[in-house]
Every structure is written in structure tokens, then in C-alpha cells.
Amino acid sequence: WPARPEHFDGFFTVIAGDELARCAHGGIFWGLVGGMGIGLPPVLHSDNEELRERILGPVLEGKKRIALAVSEPDAGSDVAGLKTTAKDMGDYYLVNGMKKWITCGMFADYFSTAVRTGDPDSGMFGLDLILIERTMPGVSTRAMHCMGVRGSGTAYVEFDNVKVPKSNYIGGITMLLQNFVTERLGLAIQANRFARICLAESIEYAKRRYAFGKKLEDQPVVRHNIAEMARHVQTTHAYLESLCYRIVAIDKRGEDWYDSILSLGAEAALAKVQATKTFDKCAHDAAHLQGGNAYVKGNIIESLYRHVLSVSIPGGSEDVMIDAAARLALKGRL
């Protein structure tokens, strides 16, 4: 592979995600990079060299697609409750179970899949990640029709006696937890850009819309709401940049930033909550500023409002993230 360009660091990844989110549509964003963004890192950082050599090239070249398959009908944020099993059959795993809400699941060629290799009551530490290929007998997908992110190929993915060779083993629970941290930071970047678009649309609307004999920008309550939106957006972006700076600092010290990413677990959870709550507020305020216009299909705020839940729930819902951060803080890990 080509060498990494000089001076390329984590800030470029933040910028790329932020700029791509300018499209103001989660379906486009996730359809292009969502599956790869959360499905490929476990393979990239796996100790399985043969798997890396076989999978990374085709995916990075755009010849193949990949998705992360974790959530299930009865277990989303509660990862310890996952029920999809991978029974050790000697030289292969026999996988059975159902995954739900899988981004890019409809067109993924590979699924980085969380499976239970331990006993039914083994909790989170009985989980592993293995790569399941669409072409393996017993793999099927079915489209889901969601409130937002249409175009992202969200799907049910079912595994019915799927034989997965041991050579497709990715890693253990630590790999999955590391991946959650980067996923949450990615969702936060997307959510805050969507919030910034709500802010920009509100400023533009306030400049041209008249009500009660004057422009909306001349109404004190409108200016107050716009300032509050800006305060939340700018604060959130600064928080994300501070976390990125710390990750880059680890990398520049010559250490493996991915191995160290769990040290930012609590803050990544809080950053995601901060960003999604900011997006929620900005979408709400922008919609109320535009009134009935924001209730009509084709309006960008109407579309963005339907995307709020698409970032506040995946990767760990807000209440779960706040509780997880609190528990880590009480252990001195914040």
C-alpha cells in the first residue's frame, strides 16, 4: 500500500467526515462510508494477517463492501445480551442468529460479526468478532424501512447454520470495544455537522423571512435561539477537536493509538451524547423557526429532523452512554 502522506493525521479524518456530512443526508453518508467506517477497522487492526491481506484491498479499492453486524432484535446497546452463536466445530464455526439495523447490510459482501462463542450466560466476555461472507450458504438479508438514513441499505441479516472457517477470526471483545469508541466519535462528527447545517439554514431563513412587520433576524427571541444553537455547535466541535488532538498526540509519540483508544472510552461516549443532543436541539429550533415550511417533504430541516434518532441511538443510545461514562468516571477512568 502507498505510504501515508507526510503530516497526515487524525485531523484529516475528522475533516473528511465533517465535509462529507455537508450532504445533510445520513443515507448518503452511511451508504458511502458507514459500513466501511465501522466494519473495516476491526479487520484492519486484527492480528490475523491472512485476513487483512485478503479483505483490505478489495474493500479499500471499492470492489467489495463491508458492514458491522452487532445489534440484534433483542439486544442493541446491551451488547452483553447478544444471542447469535458461533459453535466451535473444530476447523470452523457454526453460526446461527439474527442481526438487525445493520448499516449497508443490503449490499455488504462481508460482515464483521459479533458472535457468542462462550456459554449463554458468559456476558460480554463470551463474545468474539468473526468475518462472515455473504456467499457462505445460510446467509440472507432483508431490507428495513427506517425513519431516516434511507439509501444506507439498513437490513436484517440472518445466519442459518453458516459454516465460517477459523481463518475468518478477527478478534475478541477488546477489538469490539475499541471499535465502539471510534464509531461513537464518527457519529458525533456527523451529528455536529448536521447541527451546523440547521444553524446555517436558520440564519439564512431569518435574513429573508418577514413576520410581524420585520425580518426574523430583527426579533430578539430569534437572535437568542440562533446564538444558543451556535454556542452548542461550536462547543461540541471544540470538544471533538480536543479528543482528536489527544489521539494524534498518542500517534506522534510512536505509540499505537488504536491500542490506547479505550482510555478515551468515557469521553467518546460523552462526546457522542453532546453532539446528538446538540443536533436534536438545533433541528428542533430550526424547525420551529421555519414553522410549517419545515413540515413539508423536500425541506432540508424536515429531512434532518428525521435523522436525529439515526445518530442518537446507534453506537449506544444517549442514556446508556451517559450511564457508561458515569460508571467509568467512578472508577477513575474519565
Buried (B, 14 or more C-beta within 10 A) or exposed (E): EEEEEEEEBBBBBBEEBBEBBEBBBBBBBBBBBBBBBBBBBBBEBBEBEEBBEBBBEBBEEEEBBBBBBBBBEEBBBBBEEBBBBBEEEEEBBBBBBBBBBBBBBBBBBBBBBBBBBBEEEEBBEBBBBBBBBBEBEBBEBEEBEBEBBBBBBBBBBBBEEBBBEEEBBBBEBEBBBBBBBBBBBBBBBBBBBBBBBBBBBBBEBBEEBEEEEEBBBEBEEBEEBBEBBBEBBBEBBEBBEEBBEBBBEBBEEEEEBBEBBBBBBBBBBBBBBBBBBBBBBBBBBBBEBBEEBBEEEEBBBBBBBBBBBBBBBBBBBBEBBBBBBBEBEEEEBB
